[in-house]
Amino acid sequence: MRSDLQREPLPSEVLDLLARLEADRRAKLEPALTRAVNACGCTSGAVALIAGMVAAIGWWLAERGDRIVMWPEAGIAFGVVLGVTLLAKGAAILTGKLWYAATVRSLRRRLPAAARVVT
């Protein structure tokens, strides 16, 4: 996740919507929205990288026979581990962005139109 200095703040429209919520609901929703708008997928990518490395090492130990190095297989394993890591990172970013958009859309629908600020 980005450091606090690099975090993108919530847009003013979203802050206005949150200001109209009950205090306990806002206290739960605001940090989650901030995390979602700043989603970077670091944790998911790291978990996928470790899981991919463990799986690749396990596969290498099971398949190597009497060979120590299997260069073609090492290249395939590297590609698969890299692909899984990037896929997990991208999926986490996409999930965060989609959840953020759906939550903001829900807030817009839930709040009365007269209470909205037109900008």
GROMACS elastic network, one bead per residue, 0.5 to 0.9 nm:
[ bonds ]
;  ai    aj funct       b0    kb
    1     7     6  0.86732   500
    1    35     6  0.83050   500
    1    38     6  0.73270   500
    1    39     6  0.66819   500
    1    40     6  0.55226   500
    1    41     6  0.72677   500
    1    42     6  0.60648   500
    1    43     6  0.78323   500
    2     5     6  0.78664   500
    2     6     6  0.58371   500
    2     7     6  0.58493   500
    2     8     6  0.89499   500
    2    38     6  0.71159   500
    2    39     6  0.81994   500
    2    40     6  0.72099   500
    3     6     6  0.54096   500
    3     7     6  0.62764   500
    4     7     6  0.52363   500
    4     8     6  0.87227   500
    5     8     6  0.86575   500
    7    34     6  0.83579   500
    7    35     6  0.88984   500
    7    37     6  0.88749   500
    7    38     6  0.63085   500
    8    11     6  0.87771   500
    8    34     6  0.78463   500
    8    37     6  0.73226   500
    8    38     6  0.62731   500
    9    12     6  0.87348   500
    9    34     6  0.69157   500
    9    37     6  0.82111   500
    9    38     6  0.84708   500
   10    13     6  0.82308   500
   10    14     6  0.63767   500
   10    15     6  0.65463   500
   10    30     6  0.86394   500
   10    33     6  0.76817   500
   10    34     6  0.62517   500
   10    37     6  0.73722   500
   11    14     6  0.54095   500
   11    15     6  0.64254   500
   11    16     6  0.87799   500
   12    16     6  0.60885   500
   12    17     6  0.86044   500
   13    16     6  0.50791   500
   13    17     6  0.63141   500
   13    18     6  0.86915   500
   13   117     6  0.80228   500
   13   119     6  0.82154   500
   14    18     6  0.61266   500
   14    19     6  0.85454   500
   14   104     6  0.69351   500
   14   107     6  0.86799   500
   15    19     6  0.60854   500
   15    20     6  0.88639   500
   15    30     6  0.83288   500
   16    19     6  0.50770   500
   16    20     6  0.67661   500
   16   116     6  0.80203   500
   16   117     6  0.76233   500
   17    20     6  0.54719   500
   17    21     6  0.70951   500
   17   104     6  0.83088   500
   17   107     6  0.67821   500
   17   108     6  0.73093   500
   17   111     6  0.77832   500
   17   116     6  0.75452   500
   17   117     6  0.88275   500
   18    21     6  0.53341   500
   18    22     6  0.84097   500
   18    23     6  0.89717   500
   18    25     6  0.86537   500
   18    26     6  0.58620   500
   18    29     6  0.80377   500
   18    30     6  0.72201   500
   18   107     6  0.81788   500
   19    22     6  0.79943   500
   19    23     6  0.82776   500
   19    26     6  0.73978   500
   20    23     6  0.87713   500
   20    26     6  0.85633   500
   20   111     6  0.79173   500
   20   115     6  0.82755   500
   21    24     6  0.82958   500
   21    25     6  0.64400   500
   21    26     6  0.58416   500
   21   111     6  0.86373   500
   22    25     6  0.53859   500
   22    26     6  0.61101   500
   22    27     6  0.86092   500
   23    26     6  0.51126   500
   23    27     6  0.60543   500
   23    28     6  0.87526   500
   24    27     6  0.50602   500
   24    28     6  0.64613   500
   24    29     6  0.86892   500
   25    28     6  0.53010   500
   25    29     6  0.60612   500
   25    30     6  0.84856   500
   26    29     6  0.50137   500
   26    30     6  0.56683   500
   26    31     6  0.86537   500
   27    30     6  0.59126   500
   27    31     6  0.72290   500
   28    31     6  0.64681   500
   28    32     6  0.68886   500
   29    32     6  0.52231   500
   29    33     6  0.60770   500
   29    34     6  0.86095   500
   30    33     6  0.51465   500
   30    34     6  0.61491   500
   30    35     6  0.86533   500
   31    34     6  0.50120   500
   31    35     6  0.61626   500
   31    36     6  0.85564   500
   32    35     6  0.51309   500
   32    36     6  0.61321   500
   32    37     6  0.86810   500
   32   100     6  0.86024   500
   33    37     6  0.60825   500
   33    38     6  0.84897   500
   33    96     6  0.86683   500
   33    99     6  0.84576   500
   33   100     6  0.60088   500
   33   103     6  0.81779   500
   33   104     6  0.87639   500
   34    37     6  0.53014   500
   34    38     6  0.62334   500
   34    39     6  0.84835   500
   34   100     6  0.87341   500
   35    38     6  0.51582   500
   35    39     6  0.58109   500
   35    96     6  0.78436   500
   36    40     6  0.87515   500
   36    93     6  0.80796   500
   36    95     6  0.82757   500
   36    97     6  0.60659   500
   36    98     6  0.86064   500
   36    99     6  0.71419   500
   36   100     6  0.57610   500
   37    96     6  0.67929   500
   37    97     6  0.62193   500
   37   100     6  0.64568   500
   38    93     6  0.85579   500
   38    96     6  0.81408   500
   38    97     6  0.85568   500
   39    42     6  0.83433   500
   39    92     6  0.72759   500
   39    93     6  0.52812   500
   39    94     6  0.83648   500
   39    95     6  0.86506   500
   39    96     6  0.57632   500
   39    97     6  0.73309   500
   40    43     6  0.83142   500
   40    89     6  0.72751   500
   40    90     6  0.83396   500
   40    92     6  0.73429   500
   40    93     6  0.56049   500
   40    96     6  0.86501   500
   41    44     6  0.53618   500
   41    45     6  0.59177   500
   41    46     6  0.84954   500
   41    88     6  0.73259   500
   41    90     6  0.66424   500
   41    91     6  0.75893   500
   41    93     6  0.53062   500
   41    94     6  0.88426   500
   41    96     6  0.87066   500
   42    45     6  0.50968   500
   42    46     6  0.60357   500
   42    47     6  0.85825   500
   42    89     6  0.63883   500
   42    92     6  0.83832   500
   43    46     6  0.51245   500
   43    47     6  0.61575   500
   43    48     6  0.85479   500
   43    89     6  0.78992   500
   43    92     6  0.86679   500
   44    47     6  0.51648   500
   44    48     6  0.60826   500
   44    49     6  0.84828   500
   44    85     6  0.78602   500
   44    88     6  0.56380   500
   44    89     6  0.56242   500
   44    90     6  0.89319   500
   44    91     6  0.84552   500
   44    92     6  0.64699   500
   45    48     6  0.51210   500
   45    49     6  0.60215   500
   45    50     6  0.86593   500
   45    84     6  0.81505   500
   45    86     6  0.65608   500
   45    87     6  0.78891   500
   45    88     6  0.53332   500
   45    90     6  0.83014   500
   45    92     6  0.82636   500
   46    49     6  0.50027   500
   46    50     6  0.62275   500
   46    51     6  0.85328   500
   46    85     6  0.71639   500
   46    88     6  0.87478   500
   46    89     6  0.82842   500
   47    50     6  0.52632   500
   47    51     6  0.60778   500
   47    52     6  0.84084   500
   47    85     6  0.80477   500
   47    88     6  0.85150   500
   48    51     6  0.50348   500
   48    52     6  0.58062   500
   48    53     6  0.83902   500
   48    81     6  0.78981   500
   48    84     6  0.62973   500
   48    85     6  0.50738   500
   48    86     6  0.85257   500
   48    87     6  0.86921   500
   48    88     6  0.63474   500
   48    89     6  0.83192   500
   49    52     6  0.50786   500
   49    53     6  0.60667   500
   49    54     6  0.85904   500
   49    81     6  0.63120   500
   49    82     6  0.73402   500
   49    84     6  0.72226   500
   49    85     6  0.51472   500
   49    86     6  0.87947   500
   49    88     6  0.89014   500
   50    53     6  0.50987   500
   50    54     6  0.61570   500
   50    55     6  0.85406   500
   50    81     6  0.87852   500
   50    85     6  0.88051   500
   51    54     6  0.51581   500
   51    55     6  0.60944   500
   51    56     6  0.85087   500
   51    81     6  0.84974   500
   52    55     6  0.50486   500
   52    56     6  0.59681   500
   52    57     6  0.85129   500
   52    77     6  0.85349   500
   52    80     6  0.76852   500
   52    82     6  0.82680   500
   52    84     6  0.70590   500
   52    85     6  0.76918   500
   53    56     6  0.50177   500
   53    57     6  0.60649   500
   53    58     6  0.84367   500
   53    77     6  0.84632   500
   53    78     6  0.85444   500
   53    81     6  0.65048   500
   54    57     6  0.52050   500
   54    58     6  0.60605   500
   54    59     6  0.85133   500
   55    58     6  0.50373   500
   55    59     6  0.60094   500
   55    60     6  0.84908   500
   55    81     6  0.87871   500
   56    59     6  0.50362   500
   56    60     6  0.60463   500
   56    61     6  0.85809   500
   56    74     6  0.85482   500
   56    77     6  0.58697   500
   56    78     6  0.81242   500
   56    80     6  0.86270   500
   56    81     6  0.75655   500
   57    61     6  0.61237   500
   57    62     6  0.85695   500
   57    77     6  0.88229   500
   58    61     6  0.51507   500
   58    62     6  0.61790   500
   58    63     6  0.86199   500
   59    62     6  0.51254   500
   59    63     6  0.60299   500
   59    64     6  0.82487   500
   59    77     6  0.88587   500
   60    63     6  0.52702   500
   60    64     6  0.55648   500
   60    70     6  0.82785   500
   60    73     6  0.81403   500
   60    74     6  0.82350   500
   60    77     6  0.87558   500
   61    64     6  0.57100   500
   61    65     6  0.79537   500
   62    65     6  0.74373   500
   64    67     6  0.54584   500
   64    68     6  0.67614   500
   64    69     6  0.77363   500
   64    70     6  0.71592   500
   65    68     6  0.81579   500
   67    70     6  0.68966   500
   69    73     6  0.87830   500
   69    74     6  0.79256   500
   70    73     6  0.54238   500
   70    74     6  0.59297   500
   70    75     6  0.87327   500
   71    75     6  0.62694   500
   71    76     6  0.87002   500
   72    75     6  0.52381   500
   72    76     6  0.64085   500
   72    77     6  0.87108   500
   73    77     6  0.60279   500
   73    78     6  0.84669   500
   74    77     6  0.50507   500
   74    78     6  0.60405   500
   74    79     6  0.85577   500
   75    78     6  0.50784   500
   75    79     6  0.61747   500
   75    80     6  0.86210   500
   76    79     6  0.51189   500
   76    80     6  0.61632   500
   76    81     6  0.85996   500
   77    80     6  0.51075   500
   77    81     6  0.60610   500
   77    82     6  0.84838   500
   78    81     6  0.51914   500
   78    82     6  0.60796   500
   78    83     6  0.84675   500
   79    82     6  0.51496   500
   79    83     6  0.59786   500
   79    84     6  0.85438   500
   80    83     6  0.50037   500
   80    84     6  0.60333   500
   80    85     6  0.84669   500
   81    84     6  0.52294   500
   81    85     6  0.61264   500
   81    86     6  0.86573   500
   82    85     6  0.51460   500
   82    86     6  0.62029   500
   82    87     6  0.85037   500
   83    86     6  0.52144   500
   83    87     6  0.59677   500
   83    88     6  0.85421   500
   84    87     6  0.50084   500
   84    88     6  0.60647   500
   84    89     6  0.85104   500
   85    88     6  0.52690   500
   85    89     6  0.61803   500
   85    90     6  0.85918   500
   86    89     6  0.50589   500
   86    90     6  0.60030   500
   86    91     6  0.84204   500
   87    90     6  0.51435   500
   87    91     6  0.59841   500
   87    92     6  0.85692   500
   88    91     6  0.50685   500
   88    92     6  0.61597   500
   88    93     6  0.86778   500
   89    92     6  0.52623   500
   89    93     6  0.63672   500
   89    94     6  0.86894   500
   90    93     6  0.51540   500
   90    94     6  0.60729   500
   90    95     6  0.84550   500
   91    94     6  0.50742   500
   91    95     6  0.59275   500
   91    96     6  0.85051   500
   92    95     6  0.50750   500
   92    96     6  0.61462   500
   92    97     6  0.86467   500
   93    96     6  0.51867   500
   93    97     6  0.62483   500
   93    98     6  0.86173   500
   94    97     6  0.51500   500
   94    98     6  0.60342   500
   94    99     6  0.84623   500
   95    98     6  0.51684   500
   95    99     6  0.59988   500
   95   100     6  0.84627   500
   96    99     6  0.52056   500
   96   100     6  0.60864   500
   96   101     6  0.86506   500
   97   100     6  0.50922   500
   97   101     6  0.61949   500
   97   102     6  0.86106   500
   98   101     6  0.51459   500
   98   102     6  0.60840   500
   98   103     6  0.84912   500
   99   102     6  0.51423   500
   99   103     6  0.60022   500
   99   104     6  0.85503   500
  100   103     6  0.52136   500
  100   104     6  0.61701   500
  100   105     6  0.85341   500
  101   104     6  0.52606   500
  101   105     6  0.60678   500
  101   106     6  0.85446   500
  102   105     6  0.50712   500
  102   106     6  0.60845   500
  102   107     6  0.86371   500
  103   106     6  0.50093   500
  103   107     6  0.61971   500
  103   108     6  0.86480   500
  104   107     6  0.50382   500
  104   108     6  0.62032   500
  104   109     6  0.87027   500
  105   108     6  0.51172   500
  105   109     6  0.63491   500
  105   110     6  0.86368   500
  106   109     6  0.51631   500
  106   110     6  0.60021   500
  106   111     6  0.86399   500
  107   110     6  0.50403   500
  107   111     6  0.61041   500
  108   111     6  0.56869   500
  108   112     6  0.81069   500
  108   113     6  0.82042   500
  108   116     6  0.82852   500
  109   112     6  0.74861   500
  109   113     6  0.81981   500
  110   113     6  0.88656   500
  111   114     6  0.85473   500
  111   115     6  0.70608   500
  111   116     6  0.74570   500
  112   115     6  0.55275   500
  112   116     6  0.69640   500
  113   116     6  0.54130   500
  113   117     6  0.87082   500
  114   117     6  0.81009   500
